[in-house]
Amino acid sequence: MDAPGRRGLPPVRVALDEAPAKLDAGRLRGLRPAFRPGGSVTAGNSSPVTDGAAALVLASRAAAARLGLPVRAGAWPAAPRRARCPGSSRHARP
């Protein structure tokens, strides 16, 4: 994957996640909970600062048109109509 370069530098090729290689199981067991006593979130099982983010917007074709958004993909159930909803034609593929 190519990640954007900093301050106008060329993209950087990322081929390996370095975080797992830096794991020390002994230190991981000794980490205190980050938010409340007895909690399960620690610095060892939370995301590293370098993690990226993603978002997905699901909308009907009509809603996308009403909001002026481009339709980039479509999604349909994989099972045949009879298996999804016997006796109904309401779920027909457009």
Sequence and secondary structure as in RCSB ss.txt:
>XXXX:A:sequence
MDAPGRRGLPPVRVALDEAPAKLDAGRLRGLRPAFRPGGSVTAGNSSPVTDGAAALVLASRAAAARLGLPVRAGA
WPAAPRRARCPGSSRHARP
>XXXX:A:secstr
 EE  GGG   EE     TGGG  HHHHHT   SSSTT S  TTTS  TT          HHHHHHHT       
  SS HHHHSTT  TT   
